[in-house]
Amino acid sequence: MFKRMIRLVSIAALALAIVGFTWGPAASVHARDQGEIEFRVGSSTTTVVAGARVIVINHEGKIVATGLTDTHGLYIAHVPMYKAKWNEKYDAKGVVNAIVTADGYNEQAVFVIPITEHTIQPVILQPIRPNARNLPSASLGNFSSFDLVGYIDRYASELHLKRQSPIPGEPGNPPWSAQQASASSR
């Protein structure tokens, strides 16, 4: 239990560090810009959890949306988009966190959910088990692979990292190396 609590605290600390690092004076909220996050809530024993409470929390720690999932396990939240230096070029315009609760299930915290015109965020709840430890769980948001690649490319390029050797059969760029390019090859 202690190791799991440390892991949850570490994930929460990471999310808070990200929030503290990315949102300063460079972040600006545009009230007219709304993102949509479709929460699809299920469990390890069923495909849908109807009546689950979804609580959406913005980068300032304020609740910006809340509601219950429908009979299909869906809840759609409309949240304000905002721009920060790290996300100016990408589809994701800001991030939020969420807490999902439901009767008969342990709580789930989802950190760093991207805000887009239509984000799909799956959430898997774990059923309460008698005579067992029933603790909340945590996960990270569902970023698109294109936004994630663009995000990594931006910072790897800024550090002048080299690409690894091409991967046989892989048509795209190989992953970045930990090694920096020499000043003469830049």
DRENPA-3360 file (N, C-alpha, C; in nm, 2 decimals, always signed):
BEGIN
1 = MFKRMIRL = +0.08/-0.12/+0.00/+0.00/+0.00/+0.00/+0.09/+0.13/+0.00 ~ +0.19/+0.12/+0.08/+0.28/+0.24/+0.09/+0.34/+0.27/-0.04 ~ +0.39/+0.17/-0.12/+0.45/+0.19/-0.25/+0.35/+0.25/-0.35 ~ +0.23/+0.21/-0.34/+0.12/+0.26/-0.43/+0.09/+0.40/-0.40 ~ +0.09/+0.43/-0.26/+0.06/+0.57/-0.22/+0.17/+0.66/-0.27 ~ +0.30/+0.62/-0.26/+0.41/+0.70/-0.31/+0.40/+0.72/-0.46 ~ +0.36/+0.61/-0.53/+0.34/+0.63/-0.68/+0.23/+0.73/-0.71 ~ +0.12/+0.72/-0.64/+0.01/+0.82/-0.66/+0.05/+0.96/-0.63;
9 = VSIAALAL = +0.13/+0.98/-0.52/+0.18/+1.11/-0.48/+0.28/+1.16/-0.59 ~ +0.36/+1.07/-0.64/+0.46/+1.10/-0.74/+0.39/+1.15/-0.87 ~ +0.28/+1.08/-0.91/+0.21/+1.12/-1.03/+0.14/+1.25/-1.01 ~ +0.09/+1.27/-0.89/+0.02/+1.40/-0.86/+0.13/+1.51/-0.86 ~ +0.24/+1.48/-0.80/+0.35/+1.59/-0.80/+0.40/+1.62/-0.94 ~ +0.41/+1.52/-1.03/+0.45/+1.54/-1.16/+0.34/+1.63/-1.23 ~ +0.22/+1.60/-1.21/+0.11/+1.68/-1.28/+0.12/+1.82/-1.22 ~ +0.14/+1.84/-1.09/+0.15/+1.98/-1.04/+0.28/+2.05/-1.09;
17 = AIVGFTWG = +0.38/+1.97/-1.11/+0.51/+2.03/-1.16/+0.49/+2.08/-1.30 ~ +0.41/+1.99/-1.38/+0.38/+2.03/-1.52/+0.30/+2.16/-1.52 ~ +0.20/+2.16/-1.43/+0.11/+2.28/-1.43/+0.19/+2.40/-1.39 ~ +0.27/+2.39/-1.28/+0.35/+2.50/-1.24/+0.45/+2.55/-1.34 ~ +0.51/+2.46/-1.42/+0.61/+2.49/-1.52/+0.55/+2.55/-1.64 ~ +0.43/+2.50/-1.69/+0.39/+2.54/-1.82/+0.29/+2.66/-1.82 ~ +0.24/+2.69/-1.70/+0.14/+2.80/-1.70/+0.19/+2.92/-1.62 ~ +0.24/+3.01/-1.68/+0.29/+3.13/-1.62/+0.23/+3.24/-1.70;
25 = PAASVHAR = +0.29/+3.35/-1.71/+0.24/+3.47/-1.79/+0.22/+3.43/-1.94 ~ +0.29/+3.33/-1.99/+0.27/+3.29/-2.13/+0.14/+3.23/-2.16 ~ +0.06/+3.18/-2.06/-0.07/+3.12/-2.09/-0.17/+3.23/-2.09 ~ -0.26/+3.21/-2.19/-0.37/+3.31/-2.20/-0.50/+3.23/-2.23 ~ -0.61/+3.26/-2.16/-0.74/+3.20/-2.18/-0.82/+3.28/-2.28 ~ -0.88/+3.21/-2.37/-0.97/+3.28/-2.46/-1.11/+3.22/-2.44 ~ -1.20/+3.30/-2.37/-1.33/+3.24/-2.33/-1.41/+3.19/-2.44 ~ -1.39/+3.25/-2.56/-1.48/+3.21/-2.68/-1.43/+3.08/-2.73;
33 = DQGEIEFR = -1.31/+3.03/-2.70/-1.26/+2.91/-2.75/-1.29/+2.80/-2.66 ~ -1.38/+2.70/-2.70/-1.42/+2.59/-2.62/-1.37/+2.46/-2.68 ~ -1.31/+2.38/-2.59/-1.27/+2.25/-2.63/-1.38/+2.15/-2.58 ~ -1.37/+2.03/-2.65/-1.47/+1.93/-2.61/-1.39/+1.80/-2.57 ~ -1.43/+1.75/-2.46/-1.36/+1.62/-2.41/-1.48/+1.52/-2.39 ~ -1.47/+1.41/-2.46/-1.56/+1.30/-2.45/-1.50/+1.19/-2.36 ~ -1.56/+1.18/-2.24/-1.51/+1.08/-2.15/-1.59/+0.95/-2.17 ~ -1.52/+0.84/-2.20/-1.58/+0.71/-2.22/-1.54/+0.63/-2.10;
41 = VGSSTTTV = -1.64/+0.61/-2.01/-1.61/+0.54/-1.88/-1.66/+0.40/-1.88 ~ -1.57/+0.31/-1.85/-1.60/+0.17/-1.84/-1.53/+0.11/-1.72 ~ -1.53/-0.02/-1.71/-1.46/-0.08/-1.60/-1.39/-0.21/-1.65 ~ -1.31/-0.27/-1.57/-1.25/-0.40/-1.61/-1.35/-0.51/-1.62 ~ -1.47/-0.49/-1.57/-1.57/-0.60/-1.58/-1.69/-0.57/-1.67 ~ -1.70/-0.45/-1.72/-1.81/-0.41/-1.81/-1.76/-0.30/-1.91 ~ -1.83/-0.29/-2.02/-1.78/-0.19/-2.12/-1.83/-0.05/-2.09 ~ -1.93/-0.03/-2.01/-1.98/+0.10/-1.98/-2.01/+0.11/-1.83;
49 = VAGARVIV = -1.99/+0.23/-1.78/-2.04/+0.26/-1.64/-2.13/+0.38/-1.65 ~ -2.26/+0.36/-1.64/-2.35/+0.47/-1.64/-2.36/+0.53/-1.50 ~ -2.39/+0.66/-1.50/-2.40/+0.73/-1.37/-2.27/+0.76/-1.30 ~ -2.16/+0.76/-1.37/-2.03/+0.79/-1.31/-2.02/+0.94/-1.31 ~ -1.96/+1.00/-1.20/-1.94/+1.14/-1.19/-1.81/+1.18/-1.25 ~ -1.80/+1.27/-1.34/-1.68/+1.32/-1.40/-1.66/+1.46/-1.35 ~ -1.54/+1.49/-1.29/-1.51/+1.63/-1.24/-1.39/+1.67/-1.32 ~ -1.40/+1.78/-1.39/-1.29/+1.83/-1.48/-1.23/+1.96/-1.41;
57 = INHEGKIV = -1.10/+1.95/-1.39/-1.03/+2.06/-1.32/-0.93/+2.12/-1.41 ~ -0.93/+2.26/-1.41/-0.84/+2.33/-1.50/-0.70/+2.35/-1.44 ~ -0.61/+2.41/-1.51/-0.47/+2.43/-1.47/-0.46/+2.52/-1.34 ~ -0.56/+2.59/-1.31/-0.56/+2.68/-1.19/-0.62/+2.61/-1.07 ~ -0.66/+2.48/-1.09/-0.72/+2.40/-0.98/-0.87/+2.43/-0.96 ~ -0.94/+2.49/-1.06/-1.08/+2.52/-1.05/-1.16/+2.41/-1.13 ~ -1.28/+2.38/-1.07/-1.37/+2.29/-1.15/-1.43/+2.36/-1.26 ~ -1.41/+2.31/-1.38/-1.46/+2.38/-1.50/-1.58/+2.31/-1.56;
65 = ATGLTDTH = -1.60/+2.18/-1.53/-1.71/+2.10/-1.58/-1.73/+1.98/-1.48 ~ -1.86/+1.94/-1.47/-1.89/+1.82/-1.40/-2.02/+1.77/-1.45 ~ -2.04/+1.64/-1.44/-2.16/+1.58/-1.49/-2.15/+1.42/-1.47 ~ -2.27/+1.36/-1.51/-2.28/+1.21/-1.50/-2.27/+1.15/-1.64 ~ -2.21/+1.03/-1.65/-2.21/+0.96/-1.77/-2.36/+0.91/-1.80 ~ -2.39/+0.90/-1.93/-2.52/+0.85/-1.97/-2.52/+0.70/-1.98 ~ -2.63/+0.64/-2.03/-2.64/+0.50/-2.03/-2.54/+0.43/-2.12 ~ -2.47/+0.50/-2.20/-2.36/+0.45/-2.28/-2.22/+0.47/-2.22;
73 = GLYIAHVP = -2.22/+0.53/-2.10/-2.09/+0.55/-2.03/-2.02/+0.68/-2.08 ~ -2.10/+0.77/-2.14/-2.04/+0.89/-2.20/-2.07/+1.01/-2.12 ~ -1.98/+1.10/-2.11/-2.00/+1.24/-2.06/-1.91/+1.33/-2.15 ~ -1.98/+1.44/-2.20/-1.90/+1.53/-2.28/-1.89/+1.66/-2.21 ~ -1.77/+1.70/-2.19/-1.73/+1.83/-2.11/-1.69/+1.93/-2.21 ~ -1.74/+2.05/-2.20/-1.69/+2.17/-2.28/-1.61/+2.26/-2.18 ~ -1.49/+2.27/-2.22/-1.39/+2.35/-2.14/-1.32/+2.45/-2.22 ~ -1.28/+2.56/-2.15/-1.20/+2.67/-2.22/-1.07/+2.62/-2.27;
81 = MYKAKWNE = -1.03/+2.66/-2.39/-0.90/+2.63/-2.45/-0.81/+2.75/-2.41 ~ -0.68/+2.73/-2.40/-0.59/+2.84/-2.38/-0.46/+2.80/-2.44 ~ -0.38/+2.90/-2.47/-0.25/+2.88/-2.54/-0.14/+2.90/-2.44 ~ -0.04/+2.81/-2.44/+0.08/+2.83/-2.37/+0.20/+2.81/-2.47 ~ +0.32/+2.85/-2.44/+0.43/+2.84/-2.53/+0.45/+2.70/-2.58 ~ +0.43/+2.60/-2.50/+0.46/+2.46/-2.54/+0.35/+2.41/-2.63 ~ +0.23/+2.47/-2.65/+0.13/+2.41/-2.73/+0.08/+2.50/-2.84 ~ +0.16/+2.60/-2.88/+0.11/+2.69/-2.98/+0.09/+2.63/-3.12;
89 = KYDAKGVV = +0.17/+2.53/-3.15/+0.17/+2.47/-3.28/+0.08/+2.34/-3.29 ~ +0.03/+2.30/-3.18/-0.03/+2.17/-3.18/-0.18/+2.18/-3.17 ~ -0.25/+2.07/-3.20/-0.40/+2.06/-3.19/-0.44/+2.08/-3.04 ~ -0.37/+2.03/-2.95/-0.40/+2.04/-2.81/-0.38/+2.18/-2.77 ~ -0.48/+2.24/-2.71/-0.48/+2.38/-2.66/-0.50/+2.38/-2.51 ~ -0.40/+2.34/-2.44/-0.41/+2.33/-2.29/-0.44/+2.19/-2.25 ~ -0.44/+2.17/-2.12/-0.47/+2.04/-2.06/-0.56/+2.07/-1.93 ~ -0.63/+1.96/-1.90/-0.70/+1.96/-1.77/-0.68/+1.83/-1.70;
97 = NAIVTADG = -0.72/+1.82/-1.58/-0.72/+1.69/-1.51/-0.86/+1.65/-1.48 ~ -0.89/+1.53/-1.45/-1.02/+1.48/-1.42/-1.02/+1.38/-1.30 ~ -1.13/+1.38/-1.23/-1.15/+1.28/-1.13/-1.28/+1.21/-1.17 ~ -1.29/+1.08/-1.17/-1.41/+1.00/-1.20/-1.44/+0.91/-1.09 ~ -1.57/+0.92/-1.04/-1.62/+0.84/-0.93/-1.75/+0.77/-0.97 ~ -1.78/+0.65/-0.92/-1.90/+0.58/-0.94/-1.93/+0.49/-0.83 ~ -2.06/+0.47/-0.80/-2.09/+0.38/-0.70/-2.05/+0.24/-0.74 ~ -1.98/+0.17/-0.64/-1.93/+0.03/-0.67/-1.79/+0.02/-0.73;
105 = YNEQAVFV = -1.73/+0.14/-0.75/-1.60/+0.14/-0.81/-1.50/+0.23/-0.73 ~ -1.37/+0.21/-0.74/-1.27/+0.29/-0.68/-1.26/+0.42/-0.77 ~ -1.21/+0.52/-0.71/-1.20/+0.65/-0.79/-1.08/+0.64/-0.89 ~ -1.08/+0.72/-0.99/-0.98/+0.73/-1.09/-0.94/+0.87/-1.11 ~ -0.82/+0.91/-1.10/-0.77/+1.04/-1.14/-0.70/+1.03/-1.27 ~ -0.73/+1.12/-1.36/-0.67/+1.13/-1.49/-0.60/+1.26/-1.51 ~ -0.47/+1.26/-1.52/-0.39/+1.38/-1.53/-0.35/+1.41/-1.67 ~ -0.34/+1.54/-1.70/-0.29/+1.59/-1.82/-0.37/+1.54/-1.94;
113 = IPITEHTI = -0.50/+1.58/-1.95/-0.58/+1.54/-2.06/-0.58/+1.66/-2.16 ~ -0.54/+1.63/-2.28/-0.54/+1.75/-2.38/-0.67/+1.80/-2.41 ~ -0.68/+1.93/-2.43/-0.80/+2.00/-2.47/-0.79/+2.02/-2.62 ~ -0.88/+1.96/-2.70/-0.89/+1.98/-2.84/-1.03/+2.01/-2.88 ~ -1.06/+2.02/-3.01/-1.20/+2.04/-3.06/-1.28/+1.92/-3.02 ~ -1.22/+1.80/-3.02/-1.29/+1.68/-2.98/-1.19/+1.57/-2.93 ~ -1.16/+1.58/-2.80/-1.07/+1.48/-2.74/-1.16/+1.36/-2.70 ~ -1.10/+1.24/-2.71/-1.17/+1.12/-2.66/-1.08/+1.07/-2.55;
121 = QPVILQPI = -1.13/+1.06/-2.43/-1.06/+1.02/-2.31/-1.12/+0.90/-2.25 ~ -1.07/+0.78/-2.27/-1.12/+0.66/-2.20/-1.08/+0.66/-2.06 ~ -1.17/+0.61/-1.97/-1.14/+0.59/-1.83/-1.18/+0.45/-1.79 ~ -1.10/+0.38/-1.72/-1.13/+0.24/-1.68/-1.13/+0.25/-1.52 ~ -1.25/+0.22/-1.47/-1.27/+0.21/-1.32/-1.25/+0.07/-1.28 ~ -1.20/+0.06/-1.16/-1.18/-0.08/-1.10/-1.29/-0.10/-0.99 ~ -1.36/-0.21/-1.00/-1.47/-0.24/-0.91/-1.41/-0.26/-0.77 ~ -1.50/-0.22/-0.67/-1.46/-0.24/-0.53/-1.46/-0.39/-0.50;
129 = RPNARNLP = -1.36/-0.43/-0.43/-1.35/-0.58/-0.40/-1.36/-0.59/-0.25 ~ -1.45/-0.67/-0.20/-1.46/-0.69/-0.05/-1.33/-0.76/+0.00 ~ -1.29/-0.73/+0.12/-1.17/-0.79/+0.18/-1.04/-0.77/+0.10 ~ -1.04/-0.66/+0.03/-0.92/-0.62/-0.04/-0.89/-0.47/-0.02 ~ -0.78/-0.43/-0.06/-0.75/-0.28/-0.05/-0.81/-0.21/-0.17 ~ -0.89/-0.12/-0.14/-0.96/-0.04/-0.25/-0.91/+0.10/-0.24 ~ -0.82/+0.13/-0.34/-0.76/+0.26/-0.34/-0.79/+0.33/-0.48 ~ -0.78/+0.46/-0.48/-0.79/+0.53/-0.61/-0.68/+0.49/-0.70;
137 = SASLGNFS = -0.70/+0.51/-0.83/-0.59/+0.48/-0.93/-0.57/+0.61/-1.01 ~ -0.46/+0.62/-1.08/-0.43/+0.74/-1.16/-0.37/+0.69/-1.30 ~ -0.40/+0.78/-1.40/-0.35/+0.76/-1.53/-0.32/+0.89/-1.60 ~ -0.25/+0.89/-1.71/-0.23/+1.01/-1.79/-0.33/+1.02/-1.90 ~ -0.35/+1.14/-1.95/-0.44/+1.17/-2.05/-0.40/+1.10/-2.19 ~ -0.50/+1.11/-2.28/-0.48/+1.04/-2.41/-0.44/+1.14/-2.52 ~ -0.31/+1.17/-2.53/-0.27/+1.26/-2.63/-0.26/+1.19/-2.77 ~ -0.29/+1.26/-2.87/-0.28/+1.20/-3.01/-0.13/+1.18/-3.04;
145 = SFDLVGYI = -0.10/+1.07/-3.11/+0.04/+1.04/-3.14/+0.10/+1.16/-3.22 ~ +0.02/+1.23/-3.31/+0.08/+1.34/-3.39/+0.12/+1.45/-3.30 ~ +0.04/+1.49/-3.20/+0.07/+1.60/-3.10/+0.19/+1.55/-3.02 ~ +0.20/+1.43/-2.98/+0.31/+1.38/-2.90/+0.44/+1.38/-2.98 ~ +0.44/+1.34/-3.10/+0.55/+1.34/-3.19/+0.60/+1.49/-3.21 ~ +0.51/+1.58/-3.24/+0.54/+1.72/-3.26/+0.60/+1.78/-3.13 ~ +0.55/+1.75/-3.02/+0.60/+1.80/-2.89/+0.74/+1.75/-2.87 ~ +0.77/+1.62/-2.89/+0.90/+1.57/-2.87/+1.00/+1.62/-2.97;
153 = DRYASELH = +0.95/+1.63/-3.10/+1.04/+1.69/-3.20/+1.08/+1.83/-3.17 ~ +0.99/+1.91/-3.12/+1.02/+2.05/-3.09/+1.14/+2.06/-2.99 ~ +1.13/+1.99/-2.88/+1.24/+2.00/-2.78/+1.37/+1.92/-2.82 ~ +1.35/+1.81/-2.89/+1.47/+1.74/-2.93/+1.55/+1.82/-3.04 ~ +1.48/+1.89/-3.12/+1.54/+1.98/-3.22/+1.61/+2.10/-3.15 ~ +1.54/+2.15/-3.05/+1.60/+2.26/-2.98/+1.73/+2.23/-2.91 ~ +1.74/+2.10/-2.87/+1.87/+2.05/-2.81/+1.96/+2.00/-2.91 ~ +1.93/+2.00/-3.04/+2.01/+1.95/-3.15/+2.04/+1.80/-3.13;
161 = LKRQSPIP = +1.94/+1.72/-3.09/+1.97/+1.58/-3.07/+1.98/+1.51/-3.21 ~ +2.05/+1.40/-3.22/+2.06/+1.32/-3.34/+1.94/+1.22/-3.34 ~ +1.91/+1.18/-3.46/+1.81/+1.07/-3.47/+1.89/+0.94/-3.46 ~ +1.82/+0.83/-3.41/+1.88/+0.70/-3.41/+1.89/+0.65/-3.55 ~ +1.95/+0.53/-3.56/+1.96/+0.47/-3.70/+1.82/+0.43/-3.75 ~ +1.80/+0.44/-3.88/+1.67/+0.40/-3.94/+1.63/+0.26/-3.89 ~ +1.50/+0.24/-3.88/+1.44/+0.11/-3.84/+1.39/+0.04/-3.96 ~ +1.44/-0.08/-3.99/+1.40/-0.15/-4.11/+1.25/-0.17/-4.11;
169 = GEPGNPPW = +1.19/-0.13/-4.22/+1.04/-0.14/-4.24/+0.96/-0.03/-4.18 ~ +1.03/+0.06/-4.12/+0.96/+0.18/-4.06/+0.97/+0.30/-4.15 ~ +0.86/+0.35/-4.21/+0.87/+0.45/-4.31/+0.89/+0.59/-4.25 ~ +0.86/+0.61/-4.12/+0.88/+0.74/-4.06/+1.02/+0.77/-4.01 ~ +1.03/+0.88/-3.95/+1.16/+0.91/-3.89/+1.19/+0.82/-3.77 ~ +1.31/+0.78/-3.75/+1.35/+0.70/-3.63/+1.34/+0.78/-3.51 ~ +1.33/+0.72/-3.39/+1.33/+0.79/-3.27/+1.46/+0.88/-3.25 ~ +1.44/+0.97/-3.16/+1.56/+1.06/-3.13/+1.66/+0.98/-3.04;
177 = SAQQASAS = +1.78/+1.02/-3.05/+1.89/+0.96/-2.97/+1.91/+1.05/-2.85 ~ +1.98/+1.01/-2.75/+2.02/+1.09/-2.64/+2.14/+1.18/-2.67 ~ +2.21/+1.15/-2.78/+2.33/+1.22/-2.82/+2.30/+1.35/-2.90 ~ +2.37/+1.45/-2.87/+2.36/+1.58/-2.95/+2.45/+1.58/-3.07 ~ +2.40/+1.64/-3.17/+2.48/+1.66/-3.29/+2.60/+1.75/-3.26 ~ +2.71/+1.73/-3.33/+2.83/+1.81/-3.31/+2.80/+1.95/-3.36 ~ +2.86/+2.05/-3.31/+2.84/+2.19/-3.36/+2.87/+2.21/-3.51 ~ +2.96/+2.13/-3.56/+3.00/+2.14/-3.70/+2.89/+2.08/-3.79;
185 = SR = +2.81/+1.99/-3.74/+2.71/+1.92/-3.83/+2.57/+1.99/-3.82 ~ +2.56/+2.10/-3.74/+2.43/+2.16/-3.72/+2.39/+2.25/-3.84;
% end
